[in-house]
Amino acid sequence: QVQLVESGGGLVQAGGALRLSCAASKSIFSLLNMGWYRQAPGSQRELVAAITRGGNTNYADSVRGRFTLSRDNAKNTAYLQMSSLKPEDTAVYYCKGTVVIGGREYWGQGTQVTVSS
């Protein structure tokens, strides 16, 4: 069983920055496409950013240019660097790993990000 553990959330003022981490429990990490999602109260969970095994990334329009997703396969960890944060970025952030072959998905437990105005 693969476990994903997020960390790095917290309270920050608008314009500030946070770095979220998603650590995988096993070396299977290199076989996963990774994604960060977020869910605000009363809203559906939405994709924020994704990165393939090979490092190709894509971003939601709302975060492009402000967020950067990267991965370190040697450390079994994906990072979401968030800058120029806005109050509307407030949400619980979840990471998801998808096995390239077979499509099995793994989710983390979520980490709260709160941006004050």
C-alpha positions in Angstrom: 0.0 0.0 0.0 1.3 3.4 -1.0 0.8 6.3 1.3 1.1 9.9 0.4 1.7 12.5 3.1 1.3 16.2 2.5 2.9 18.9 4.6 3.7 22.5 4.4 0.3 24.1 4.7 -0.5 26.9 7.0 -1.7 30.5 7.4 -0.1 33.2 5.2 -0.9 36.7 4.3 -1.9 37.6 0.7 1.1 38.0 -1.4 3.0 35.5 0.6 4.4 32.1 -0.3 4.2 28.5 0.9 5.8 25.2 -0.3 3.7 22.1 0.0 5.4 18.7 0.0 3.9 15.3 -0.9 6.0 12.4 0.3 5.4 8.8 -0.9 6.0 5.9 1.4 7.6 3.7 -1.2 10.0 3.9 -4.1 7.0 3.4 -6.4 7.0 7.2 -6.6 9.0 7.2 -9.8 6.1 5.3 -11.4 3.5 7.8 -10.5 2.1 10.8 -12.3 1.5 13.4 -9.6 -1.2 16.0 -9.1 -2.2 18.6 -6.6 -5.8 19.3 -6.1 -7.7 21.7 -3.8 -11.1 21.9 -2.3 -12.6 25.0 -0.8 -15.7 24.9 1.5 -18.8 24.5 -0.6 -16.8 23.8 -3.8 -15.8 20.8 -5.8 -12.2 19.5 -5.7 -10.3 21.0 -8.6 -7.0 20.2 -10.2 -4.3 22.8 -9.5 -1.2 21.3 -11.1 0.1 18.0 -12.4 3.4 16.6 -13.3 4.2 13.4 -15.3 6.9 10.9 -14.5 9.1 12.6 -17.0 8.6 16.1 -15.4 6.1 17.6 -17.8 3.8 20.0 -16.0 0.4 21.6 -16.5 -1.4 24.2 -14.4 -4.9 25.5 -13.8 -5.3 28.9 -15.4 -5.9 30.4 -11.9 -2.4 29.5 -10.7 -0.3 29.5 -13.8 2.7 31.8 -13.3 2.3 31.7 -9.5 2.6 28.0 -8.6 5.4 25.7 -9.6 5.2 21.9 -9.3 8.3 19.8 -9.2 9.3 16.3 -8.2 12.4 14.7 -6.7 12.2 11.0 -7.5 15.3 10.2 -5.3 13.4 11.6 -2.3 10.0 10.2 -3.4 8.6 13.7 -3.0 6.6 16.2 -5.1 6.7 19.9 -4.2 4.2 22.7 -4.9 5.8 26.1 -4.6 3.0 28.7 -4.2 3.8 32.4 -4.6 1.8 35.6 -4.7 -0.9 33.8 -2.8 -4.5 35.2 -2.9 -7.4 34.7 -0.4 -9.1 32.7 -3.1 -6.3 30.1 -2.9 -7.6 29.2 0.5 -8.5 25.5 0.5 -7.5 22.0 1.6 -4.8 20.9 -0.8 -4.5 17.2 -1.7 -1.9 15.3 -3.6 -2.7 12.4 -5.8 -0.5 9.8 -7.3 -1.6 7.8 -10.4 0.3 4.7 -11.4 1.1 5.1 -15.1 0.3 1.5 -15.9 -3.1 0.5 -14.6 -4.2 3.9 -13.4 -4.5 3.1 -9.7 -4.8 6.2 -7.7 -3.5 7.2 -4.2 -4.6 10.3 -2.3 -3.0 12.1 0.6 -5.0 13.2 3.6 -4.8 16.9 2.7 -3.2 20.0 4.2 -5.0 23.3 4.9 -3.8 26.5 3.2 -5.4 29.7 4.5 -4.5 33.0 2.9 -5.6 36.1 4.8 -6.4 39.4 3.1 
